[in-house]
Amino acid sequence: MSQELMPVELRYLSDLPALPAKVCPAQDPDLVPLRRQAMGITWSILEDPAPDGACIRTRLRECLAENAGRPEKALLDHLLALHGPPDDPEPEPA
């Protein structure tokens, strides 16, 4: 996501609020940046006041509840529910 599209208050990862304690101690330390980015995207969606996005925000909240402590999984489930799984690309010839 380009920084022009990201809300000003979320442009820098250091500006994001701290993750809940149960999210930070990841088994894989490489997940922490991914989780912070997923939460930044999620917060920007949830903070959108547009009335026509209420159903989307409700679904995202449901995904967060179903995947407590795993915001990257919640965001993935949310996107899959909206758009479906991506088409499998044809394997490239060897």
C-alpha positions in Angstrom: 0.0 0.0 0.0 1.4 3.3 -0.9 1.9 5.9 1.8 -0.3 8.3 -0.1 -3.3 5.9 0.4 -2.6 5.3 4.0 -4.1 7.6 6.6 -1.5 10.2 7.8 -1.7 8.9 11.3 -0.7 5.4 10.2 2.2 6.2 7.8 4.9 5.1 10.2 4.9 1.8 12.0 6.4 3.5 15.0 3.2 5.5 15.3 0.9 2.5 15.6 -0.4 1.7 19.0 1.2 -1.2 20.8 -0.1 -4.6 20.0 -2.0 -6.5 22.7 0.3 -8.5 24.9 -0.9 -11.8 23.5 0.0 -10.8 20.0 3.6 -9.7 20.5 5.2 -13.0 21.8 5.0 -14.7 18.4 6.6 -18.1 17.9 8.1 -16.6 14.8 9.6 -13.1 15.3 9.2 -12.4 11.6 5.4 -12.3 12.2 5.6 -9.2 14.4 6.1 -6.7 11.6 3.4 -8.5 9.5 1.0 -8.3 12.4 1.7 -4.7 13.0 1.0 -3.9 9.3 -2.2 -6.0 9.4 -3.4 -4.1 12.5 -2.6 -0.8 10.8 -4.8 -1.8 7.8 -7.5 -3.1 10.1 -7.6 0.0 12.2 -7.9 2.2 9.1 -10.8 0.2 7.9 -12.6 0.2 11.3 -12.1 3.9 11.8 -13.7 4.8 8.5 -17.0 6.6 9.3 -18.7 5.9 5.9 -22.1 4.4 6.5 -21.9 2.3 3.4 -19.0 0.4 4.9 -20.8 -0.7 8.1 -21.3 -4.3 6.9 -17.7 -4.6 5.9 -16.6 -3.3 9.3 -18.9 -5.7 11.0 -17.5 -8.6 9.1 -13.9 -7.5 9.9 -14.8 -7.3 13.6 -16.1 -10.9 13.4 -12.9 -12.1 11.7 -10.9 -10.4 14.5 -13.0 -12.1 17.1 -12.6 -15.5 15.4 -8.8 -15.0 15.1 -8.0 -13.3 18.4 -4.3 -12.6 18.7 -3.7 -13.2 14.9 -4.6 -10.0 13.1 -2.9 -11.2 9.9 -5.2 -14.2 9.8 -8.2 -12.1 10.5 -7.4 -9.7 7.7 -6.8 -12.6 5.3 -10.1 -14.3 6.2 -11.9 -10.9 5.8 -10.4 -10.4 2.3 -11.2 -13.9 1.3 -14.8 -13.5 2.4 -15.1 -10.3 0.3 -13.3 -11.4 -2.8 -13.0 -15.2 -2.7 -9.8 -17.1 -3.1 -7.4 -16.0 -5.8 -7.4 -18.0 -9.0 -4.7 -20.5 -9.1 -2.2 -19.5 -11.7 -1.3 -22.1 -14.2 2.0 -23.7 -13.4 4.9 -22.5 -15.5 6.4 -25.0 -17.9 9.6 -26.5 -16.6 
